Amino acid sequence: MTSICFNMLADSVLLSRSFIGGFSVVRNGYQGVRCLFAPAALGLDNYTRMRERTKTQFVNLADKFKVKMREFSDPSSTNMIFTEDLKNMIHLAEESPEDLDLVYRMMKRFNQQNKEIRFGSYVFGPVVMRLYYFLNKPDEALKVFKDSELEDFFAQLGTYQILMDLLYENSRYQEILDVFDIIKNRQHQDAKYPKNVVILTFAACYKLNTAESFEYGMKLWKELKTVGHIPMRRAVTFAAALALNNNSPHIALEILSDILQQNYVTIRNLKVAALADVGRPEDALPVLRSIIDTDVPSQRKQTFSEEVIEKLRSAVEKLNNKEVTHDFQNVEKRLREGGHITKMSLDEQLCIQIAEAVKKPFQERNQRMLAASFSRQDQSRSRAYARPGLKDLY
């Protein structure tokens, strides 16, 4: 059973297991680890179904097929590896070293064949990364991604996102930053900052929470502003939280000001925490009142984290202003009576899984969206994904 992180609820992590033809693989040591993007957003659910289908088609034939592919992938062989061969192997491979080595050799052979003539339009990069994600093989995923001979093979937005999320799931945050540097060096100026890649990069900086990662994150933020990139809200919140955790609440407030809609739960909590840290708790009170004044019983309850309220209380006490203290106590009382204070930590709120999936048929999504090429040979297509749409502004 291969465990894949599922988070169907906003404040919990559920672990789902996929049964593949009776064969079971367990991700030892990773139960309870939260991946940032939901399986559907990475195409993992469809990959799992395709594995099931392929295994059914190759019942009692898989071993013979693998033997044949080992022969075909030998450098001395004159036989060719075709698209269907590689597709089938990617969906048949298990976590054995032999299978993983065979996939690698087939990729190299297939890529070499296609340098002069491209036989088909199938994009393999994201699909191969889903295999490594499914088997939880971050080392193997990094190896093929960094292979100079396979650079164009893995030059897709989907490949980057899946690889970086796999590293995130395994808490390999520094390697996420290393991968991002590689991506930037491979991209043209107008396609250096894919939105989901930027989210994962700031998430890694936030998780590292070191002076070095703070410097890296703030340098990246300046780069984004210089080129006119509009970061997604999740990137903004990770960047602001990183600044807050590194004793720079003034920077956090400036970063948060880039969000057009200030009523998201993470934005509210971070803003209150930052105002408390800069010694201006009185300016945080209107933010607290905002969810009381707009509370609608039929809608989802808007909340503040208990830890943020405690931080604000400490700032109020330090200010030692009777009027501010009185106002804070009244607002806090109303929040508690209305059920607007949650035990959910700010960290949990920030790291809630991104469940958004592209609403297109899988084949089209795989080839156009997740596998949209940003390679040097595909400049015209890269421009189509360089500019943010309206939804990116929130």
C-alpha positions in Angstrom: 0.0 0.0 0.0 1.4 3.3 -1.0 0.4 6.0 1.3 -0.4 9.4 -0.2 -1.2 12.4 1.9 -4.8 13.4 1.6 -6.3 16.3 3.5 -10.0 16.6 2.8 -10.6 18.7 5.9 -9.1 22.1 6.6 -7.7 21.2 10.0 -6.7 17.6 9.7 -4.4 15.2 7.8 -5.8 12.0 6.5 -3.7 9.2 5.1 -5.2 7.3 2.1 -3.8 4.0 0.8 -4.1 2.8 -2.7 -4.4 -0.9 -3.5 -2.6 -1.7 -6.7 -3.1 -5.3 -8.0 -2.6 -6.8 -4.5 1.0 -5.5 -4.3 1.7 -3.4 -1.2 4.3 -0.8 -0.5 4.4 1.2 2.7 6.0 4.6 3.0 7.8 3.8 6.3 8.4 6.9 8.4 6.2 9.3 6.5 2.8 8.6 8.0 1.3 11.9 9.2 3.6 14.0 7.1 1.6 16.7 5.3 2.3 17.4 1.6 1.5 20.9 0.5 -0.5 20.1 -2.7 -3.4 17.6 -2.7 -2.9 14.4 -4.9 -5.5 15.6 -7.4 -3.7 18.9 -7.9 -0.6 16.9 -8.8 -2.3 14.3 -11.0 -1.5 11.5 -8.6 -5.0 10.2 -8.4 -5.2 9.7 -12.1 -1.7 8.2 -12.1 -2.8 5.7 -9.5 -5.8 4.7 -11.6 -3.6 4.3 -14.7 -1.3 2.0 -12.7 -4.2 -0.2 -11.8 -5.4 -0.4 -15.4 -1.9 -1.1 -16.7 -1.3 -3.9 -14.2 -4.6 -5.5 -15.2 -3.5 -5.4 -18.9 -0.1 -6.9 -18.1 -1.3 -9.7 -15.7 1.3 -12.5 -16.1 3.1 -10.5 -18.7 4.9 -7.8 -16.7 8.0 -9.8 -16.0 8.5 -10.7 -19.7 7.9 -7.1 -20.7 10.6 -5.9 -18.3 13.1 -8.5 -19.6 12.4 -7.3 -23.2 12.8 -3.6 -22.2 16.2 -4.4 -20.5 17.3 -5.8 -23.8 16.0 -2.9 -25.8 17.5 -0.3 -23.5 21.0 -1.8 -23.7 23.4 0.6 -25.5 24.3 -2.1 -28.0 20.7 -2.8 -29.0 19.4 -1.6 -32.3 15.8 -1.8 -31.1 13.8 1.3 -30.3 12.0 2.4 -27.1 8.6 3.7 -28.2 6.2 6.0 -26.3 3.9 3.1 -25.3 6.8 1.1 -24.0 8.0 3.9 -21.7 4.4 4.7 -20.6 3.8 1.1 -19.7 7.0 0.8 -17.7 6.3 4.0 -15.8 3.0 2.5 -14.7 4.4 -1.0 -14.0 7.5 -0.1 -12.1 7.7 -1.0 -8.4 10.3 0.3 -5.9 12.9 -2.3 -6.6 16.3 -1.0 -7.7 16.0 -3.1 -10.9 12.7 -1.4 -11.9 13.9 2.1 -11.1 17.2 1.5 -13.0 15.2 0.2 -16.0 13.0 3.3 -16.0 16.1 5.5 -16.0 17.8 3.6 -18.8 14.6 3.7 -20.9 14.2 7.4 -20.4 17.8 8.0 -21.5 17.4 5.8 -24.6 14.0 7.3 -25.5 15.3 10.8 -25.1 18.3 10.1 -27.2 16.1 8.7 -30.0 14.0 11.8 -30.0 16.7 14.3 -30.3 16.6 14.3 -34.1 13.0 13.2 -34.7 10.1 13.6 -32.3 7.8 10.6 -32.7 4.9 11.7 -30.5 3.5 14.6 -28.4 3.3 12.8 -25.1 5.1 14.7 -22.3 6.8 12.3 -19.9 8.3 14.7 -17.3 5.4 15.0 -14.9 4.4 11.4 -15.3 7.8 10.1 -14.4 7.8 12.4 -11.3 4.5 11.0 -10.3 6.1 7.5 -10.3 8.8 8.7 -7.9 6.2 10.5 -5.8 4.0 7.3 -5.7 7.0 5.2 -4.6 8.4 8.0 -2.4 11.8 8.1 -4.1 13.1 11.7 -3.7 16.7 10.7 -4.3 15.9 9.1 -7.6 13.7 12.0 -8.6 16.5 14.5 -7.9 19.0 12.3 -9.8 17.0 12.3 -13.1 16.1 16.0 -12.7 19.7 17.0 -12.4 20.9 14.8 -15.3 22.1 17.2 -18.0 21.1 14.7 -20.7 17.5 14.8 -19.5 17.2 18.6 -19.0 14.6 19.1 -21.7 12.9 15.9 -20.8 12.0 17.4 -17.4 11.4 21.0 -18.5 7.8 21.4 -17.5 5.9 23.3 -14.8 4.3 20.1 -13.6 7.6 18.3 -13.2 8.9 21.1 -11.0 5.8 21.2 -8.9 5.6 17.5 -8.3 9.3 17.2 -7.5 9.3 20.0 -5.1 6.2 18.8 -3.3 7.8 15.4 -3.0 10.8 17.0 -1.3 8.5 19.0 0.9 6.7 15.9 2.0 10.1 14.4 3.0 11.1 17.6 4.8 14.0 18.2 2.5 13.5 21.9 2.4 17.1 23.0 1.5 16.9 20.8 -1.6 13.7 22.6 -2.6 15.7 25.8 -2.7 18.5 24.1 -4.7 15.9 22.9 -7.2 14.4 26.4 -7.5 17.9 27.8 -8.3 18.2 25.2 -11.1 14.8 26.1 -12.5 15.6 29.8 -12.5 18.8 29.2 -14.4 17.0 27.0 -17.0 14.2 29.5 -17.6 13.8 32.6 -19.8 13.2 35.8 -18.0 9.5 35.8 -18.6 9.0 32.3 -17.2 11.4 32.1 -14.2 8.7 32.2 -11.5 5.9 29.6 -12.0 3.3 30.4 -9.3 3.1 27.0 -7.6 6.9 26.7 -7.7 7.2 30.0 -5.9 4.7 28.9 -3.3 6.8 25.7 -2.6 9.9 27.8 -2.4 8.6 30.2 0.2 7.1 27.2 2.1 10.6 25.7 2.2 12.1 29.0 3.5 9.4 29.1 6.1 10.0 25.6 7.2 13.8 26.0 7.4 13.3 29.2 9.4 17.0 30.1 9.5 18.8 33.4 9.0 20.0 32.0 5.7 16.5 31.0 4.5 15.1 34.4 5.6 17.8 36.1 3.6 17.0 33.8 0.6 13.3 34.4 0.9 13.6 38.2 1.1 15.9 38.3 -1.8 13.5 36.3 -3.8 10.6 38.6 -2.8 12.6 41.6 -4.1 13.2 39.8 -7.3 9.5 39.1 -7.7 8.6 42.7 -7.1 11.3 43.9 -9.5 10.0 41.8 -12.4 6.3 42.6 -11.7 5.4 39.1 -10.6 2.3 38.9 -8.5 2.7 36.1 -6.0 -0.2 33.8 -5.0 -1.7 34.4 -1.5 -0.1 31.2 -0.1 3.4 32.5 -1.2 2.6 35.8 0.5 1.6 34.2 3.8 4.6 32.0 3.9 6.9 35.0 3.2 5.2 37.1 5.8 5.3 34.3 8.4 9.0 33.8 7.6 9.6 37.5 8.3 7.6 37.4 11.5 9.5 34.4 12.8 12.8 36.2 12.1 12.0 39.3 14.2 11.0 41.4 11.2 7.3 42.1 11.8 7.6 45.4 9.9 8.6 43.5 6.8 5.7 41.1 7.4 3.3 44.0 7.4 4.7 45.3 4.1 4.4 41.9 2.5 0.8 41.4 3.7 -0.1 44.8 2.2 0.3 43.2 -1.3 -2.9 41.1 -0.8 -6.0 42.8 -2.2 -8.4 40.8 0.0 -7.4 41.1 3.7 -10.2 38.9 5.1 -8.5 35.5 4.6 -7.9 33.8 8.0 -4.1 33.5 7.6 -3.9 37.2 6.5 -5.9 38.4 9.5 -3.9 36.3 12.0 -0.5 37.3 10.6 -1.5 40.9 10.5 -2.6 40.9 14.1 0.6 39.0 15.2 2.8 41.5 13.3 1.0 44.5 14.8 1.5 43.1 18.2 5.2 42.5 17.6 5.7 46.1 16.4 4.1 47.4 19.6 0.9 48.6 18.0 -1.8 46.4 19.5 -4.4 49.1 19.3 -4.2 49.0 15.5 -5.0 45.2 15.6 -8.3 45.7 17.4 -10.2 46.8 14.2 -9.0 43.6 12.5 -10.5 41.6 15.4 -13.7 43.5 15.2 -14.0 43.0 11.5 -15.2 39.4 11.8 -17.6 40.2 14.6 -19.3 42.9 12.6 -19.6 40.7 9.5 -20.5 37.4 11.2 -23.2 35.5 9.3 -24.5 32.4 11.0 -25.2 30.6 7.8 -21.5 31.0 6.6 -18.4 29.3 7.8 -17.2 30.7 11.1 -14.3 33.2 10.8 -11.7 32.7 13.5 -8.4 33.8 15.1 -5.8 31.5 16.5 -5.6 31.2 20.3 -1.8 31.8 20.1 -2.3 35.0 18.1 -4.8 36.3 20.7 -2.3 35.5 23.4 0.4 37.3 21.6 -1.9 40.4 21.3 -2.8 40.2 25.0 0.9 40.3 25.9 1.4 43.4 23.7 -1.6 45.1 25.2 -0.3 44.4 28.7 3.1 45.8 27.7 1.5 48.9 26.3 -0.2 49.5 29.7 -2.9 51.7 28.3 -6.2 51.4 30.2 -8.4 52.4 27.2 -6.7 49.9 24.9 -6.8 47.2 27.6 -10.6 47.7 28.1 -11.2 47.6 24.3 -9.2 44.5 23.9 -11.0 42.7 26.8 -14.4 43.6 25.3 -13.4 42.4 21.8 -11.9 39.2 23.1 -15.0 38.4 25.1 -17.2 38.8 22.1 -14.9 36.7 20.0 -15.0 33.9 22.5 -18.7 34.1 23.0 -19.2 33.9 19.2 -16.8 30.9 18.8 -14.3 32.9 16.8 -11.2 31.7 18.6 -9.7 28.4 17.6 -7.0 26.1 19.1 -5.6 25.6 15.6 -2.1 27.0 15.5 -1.0 29.6 13.0 1.5 27.1 11.6 -1.4 24.6 10.9 -3.4 27.3 9.2 -0.4 28.3 7.0 0.3 24.7 6.0 -3.2 23.6 5.2 -3.1 21.5 2.0 -3.8 23.1 -1.3 -6.6 21.0 -2.7 -7.3 23.0 -5.8 -7.2 21.0 -9.0 -7.5 22.2 -12.6 -10.9 21.5 -13.9 -10.0 19.9 -17.2 -9.9 16.4 -18.6 -6.8 14.6 -17.3 -5.1 14.2 -20.7 -5.5 17.8 -21.6 -4.5 19.0 -18.1 -1.4 16.8 -18.1 -0.2 18.1 -21.5 -1.2 21.7 -21.4 -1.2 22.7 -17.7 0.9 20.5 -15.5 3.2 19.7 -18.4 3.3 23.1 -20.0 6.8 23.4 -21.4 9.1 26.2 -20.5 12.1 24.9 -22.3 14.3 27.0 -24.5 12.8 25.3 -27.6 9.3 26.4 -26.6 9.4 30.1 -26.0 6.0 30.8 -27.5 4.2 28.4 -25.2 6.0 29.7 -22.2 4.6 33.2 -22.7 1.1 31.8 -22.4 1.8 30.9 -18.8 4.0 33.8 -17.8 1.2 36.3 -17.1 -1.0 35.8 -14.0 -4.7 35.6 -14.5 -7.3 37.3 -12.4 -7.4 34.4 -9.9 -3.7 34.9 -9.2 -4.4 38.4 -7.7 -6.1 36.9 -4.6 
